[in-house]
Amino acid sequence: MAAFFFESFLEAPWEHLAWVLLVVFSICVHEYAHAAAALRCGDDTAARAGHLTLNPLRQMGLFSLVMLLVAGLAWGAVPVDTRALARRSDAARVAFAGPGSNLLLAAAFALLCGAVLAFAGEAEAAAPLLVFLKLAAYINATLFLLNLLPVPILDGWAILTVFVPALDGLRRRMGPMVGLLLFALLVGTRAIDLVWAGGAALSGGMTRAASGLFALAAR
């Protein structure tokens, strides 16, 4: 993984740097959304821990940032005390806030990309901006789908436990271990490629729809 990541840096350093910056920004927004949603629902744990910020050192931590630079792997986490939430269903709202923020970012970047495509077309001057916006939409669409997987270390599992409470006990007892094993299985069997393909399809569809809307508006 690290060798592949370093090779991609050597082949396309500026695109690689854009990818790193966009991943950091997207994860920070994702974690901020969790913290803000938890605060609105009655739990100030993340707010008191300083997670109402886009600071990557707070939202991701130094080790995650180093792993992103070295191997292309990154993560973030905010503390949530579900006992402090006003309603049990609020746990699902807090869990979905992170992926939901990535979906909104994907839509926003796709909208910007569609606008550039509609008014500048494939002009050479617009090419770098289009590459950046398409990459931003793709990263966020992929993070949206990835985090909704029903794996104990991801938000999809937290949402699922609201509807199947018995699963919450499994998460508390052995969630990290099971989650890492399931994630390793997804990567090892290449099933994770379906997530990347889904992210490309979702962001591409958003971009085409946005471009079509702007083209109609320009007539």
Wavefront OBJ file of the C-alpha trace (Angstrom):
o trace
v 0.000 0.000 0.000
v 2.739 2.441 1.004
v 4.763 1.645 -2.140
v 1.731 2.202 -4.378
v 0.915 5.462 -2.585
v 4.487 6.760 -2.951
v 4.538 5.721 -6.616
v 1.391 7.729 -7.288
v 3.079 10.748 -5.683
v 6.061 10.424 -8.031
v 3.826 10.063 -11.095
v 1.448 12.952 -10.375
v 2.635 15.017 -7.380
v 0.151 17.889 -7.683
v -2.857 15.619 -8.139
v -1.567 13.511 -5.262
v -1.264 16.581 -3.026
v -4.784 17.668 -3.971
v -6.038 14.188 -3.033
v -4.352 14.372 0.396
v -5.702 17.852 1.130
v -9.217 16.911 0.029
v -9.225 13.750 2.146
v -8.095 15.719 5.212
v -10.714 18.423 4.622
v -13.487 15.887 4.006
v -12.697 13.834 7.108
v -12.551 16.969 9.262
v -15.955 18.116 7.980
v -17.295 14.580 8.591
v -16.117 14.575 12.217
v -17.257 18.156 12.821
v -20.725 17.157 11.624
v -20.812 14.304 14.160
v -19.824 16.679 16.974
v -22.321 19.369 15.949
v -25.164 16.855 15.594
v -24.379 15.324 18.991
v -24.445 18.782 20.603
v -27.822 19.559 19.007
v -29.162 16.249 20.329
v -28.027 16.876 23.890
v -24.534 15.370 24.116
v -21.743 17.902 24.578
v -18.966 15.291 24.985
v -17.351 16.011 21.620
v -17.833 19.765 21.998
v -16.077 19.749 25.386
v -13.259 17.681 23.854
v -12.696 20.411 21.253
v -14.172 18.697 18.198
v -16.225 21.664 16.990
v -13.341 22.560 14.719
v -11.862 21.699 11.324
v -8.381 21.364 12.813
v -7.009 18.047 11.432
v -4.768 17.543 14.466
v -7.874 17.491 16.651
v -10.203 15.612 14.310
v -7.734 13.058 12.912
v -4.679 13.129 15.132
v -1.018 13.109 14.175
v -0.781 9.346 13.623
v -3.703 9.343 11.184
v -2.171 12.253 9.268
v 1.185 10.488 9.063
v -0.501 7.275 7.867
v -2.321 9.280 5.211
v 0.942 10.746 3.938
v 2.817 7.444 4.087
v 0.235 4.837 3.110
v -2.934 6.628 2.026
v -4.896 5.451 5.081
v -6.699 7.927 7.307
v -9.463 8.111 9.867
v -11.034 10.351 12.474
v -13.210 9.873 15.522
v -15.222 11.985 17.948
v -16.434 10.793 21.360
v -20.204 10.397 21.664
v -22.086 9.465 24.844
v -25.358 7.993 23.574
v -26.730 8.034 27.138
v -26.786 11.839 27.010
v -28.857 11.992 23.814
v -32.436 13.147 24.134
v -33.889 10.159 22.242
v -32.551 6.769 21.250
v -33.198 7.595 17.597
v -30.813 10.553 17.962
v -27.926 8.062 17.897
v -28.784 7.334 14.261
v -28.986 11.046 13.489
v -25.558 11.669 15.016
v -24.068 8.676 13.195
v -25.546 9.715 9.836
v -24.413 13.338 10.224
v -20.855 12.423 9.193
v -21.654 10.540 5.968
v -24.448 13.024 5.303
v -21.950 15.889 5.357
v -19.831 14.038 2.784
v -22.883 13.573 0.575
v -23.579 17.316 0.765
v -19.945 18.090 -0.056
v -20.064 15.695 -3.001
v -23.183 17.445 -4.286
v -21.613 20.898 -3.809
v -18.412 19.972 -5.650
v -20.411 18.249 -8.402
v -22.531 21.391 -8.745
v -19.409 23.525 -9.142
v -17.971 21.032 -11.618
v -21.210 21.042 -13.591
v -21.138 24.826 -13.736
v -17.570 24.853 -15.085
v -18.434 22.188 -17.665
v -21.551 24.076 -18.774
v -19.891 27.474 -19.168
v -16.240 26.657 -19.927
v -16.591 23.213 -21.474
v -13.381 21.252 -21.856
v -11.262 24.384 -22.324
v -7.620 23.806 -21.469
v -7.604 26.646 -18.935
v -10.424 24.976 -16.992
v -8.860 21.497 -17.005
v -6.990 21.739 -13.638
v -10.093 23.086 -11.902
v -12.246 20.339 -13.393
v -9.790 17.662 -12.232
v -9.845 19.112 -8.706
v -13.645 19.397 -8.514
v -14.230 15.921 -9.941
v -11.739 14.464 -7.469
v -13.397 16.324 -4.577
v -16.839 15.039 -5.553
v -15.518 11.493 -5.965
v -13.713 11.451 -2.605
v -16.787 12.652 -0.738
v -19.196 10.351 -2.569
v -16.889 7.434 -1.739
v -16.608 8.466 1.935
v -20.403 8.651 2.077
v -20.806 5.088 0.819
v -17.835 3.696 2.741
v -18.989 5.005 6.101
v -22.477 3.557 5.640
v -21.137 0.001 5.462
v -22.485 -2.122 8.370
v -19.028 -2.611 9.906
v -18.570 -2.011 13.674
v -15.892 0.662 13.230
v -18.013 2.624 10.720
v -21.116 4.806 11.017
v -23.326 2.309 9.225
v -23.038 -0.051 12.192
v -23.961 2.708 14.667
v -27.081 3.434 12.612
v -27.936 -0.268 12.418
v -27.673 -0.749 16.195
v -30.445 1.821 16.717
v -32.821 -0.524 14.897
v -31.218 -3.769 16.163
v -30.215 -2.940 19.770
v -28.714 -6.415 20.389
v -25.872 -5.520 18.025
v -24.754 -2.706 20.314
v -23.533 -5.205 22.889
v -21.397 -6.893 20.220
v -19.882 -3.544 19.291
v -19.007 -2.757 22.908
v -17.440 -6.174 23.555
v -15.470 -6.718 20.369
v -16.427 -4.008 17.880
v -12.930 -2.772 16.952
v -11.574 -6.297 16.436
v -14.569 -7.458 14.399
v -14.608 -4.212 12.460
v -10.952 -4.433 11.500
v -11.349 -8.086 10.491
v -14.367 -7.293 8.320
v -12.610 -4.327 6.779
v -9.521 -6.449 6.063
v -11.819 -9.026 4.448
v -13.382 -6.358 2.237
v -9.953 -5.185 1.123
v -8.489 -8.676 0.751
v -11.358 -9.947 -1.399
v -11.422 -6.712 -3.439
v -15.070 -6.282 -2.462
v -14.046 -2.778 -1.395
v -13.661 -1.991 -5.111
v -17.460 -1.878 -5.266
v -17.364 1.113 -2.917
v -14.850 2.955 -5.114
v -16.954 2.142 -8.183
v -20.081 3.316 -6.381
v -18.383 6.571 -5.430
v -17.354 7.156 -9.039
v -20.876 6.397 -10.278
v -22.524 8.627 -7.672
v -20.205 11.606 -8.174
v -20.290 11.189 -11.945
v -24.075 11.120 -11.957
v -24.235 14.242 -9.796
v -21.801 16.065 -12.065
v -23.685 15.134 -15.242
v -26.986 16.196 -13.682
v -25.515 19.522 -12.559
v -23.973 20.148 -15.975
v -27.301 19.411 -17.642
v -29.143 21.809 -15.330
v -26.676 24.626 -15.977
v -26.798 23.949 -19.713
v -30.601 24.255 -19.654
v -30.402 27.439 -17.602
v -27.938 28.961 -20.066
v -30.263 28.503 -23.049
l 1 2 3 4 5 6 7 8 9 10 11 12 13 14 15 16 17 18 19 20 21 22 23 24 25 26 27 28 29 30 31 32 33 34 35 36 37 38 39 40 41 42 43 44 45 46 47 48 49 50 51 52 53 54 55 56 57 58 59 60 61 62 63 64 65 66 67 68 69 70 71 72 73 74 75 76 77 78 79 80 81 82 83 84 85 86 87 88 89 90 91 92 93 94 95 96 97 98 99 100 101 102 103 104 105 106 107 108 109 110 111 112 113 114 115 116 117 118 119 120 121 122 123 124 125 126 127 128 129 130 131 132 133 134 135 136 137 138 139 140 141 142 143 144 145 146 147 148 149 150 151 152 153 154 155 156 157 158 159 160 161 162 163 164 165 166 167 168 169 170 171 172 173 174 175 176 177 178 179 180 181 182 183 184 185 186 187 188 189 190 191 192 193 194 195 196 197 198 199 200 201 202 203 204 205 206 207 208 209 210 211 212 213 214 215 216 217 218 219
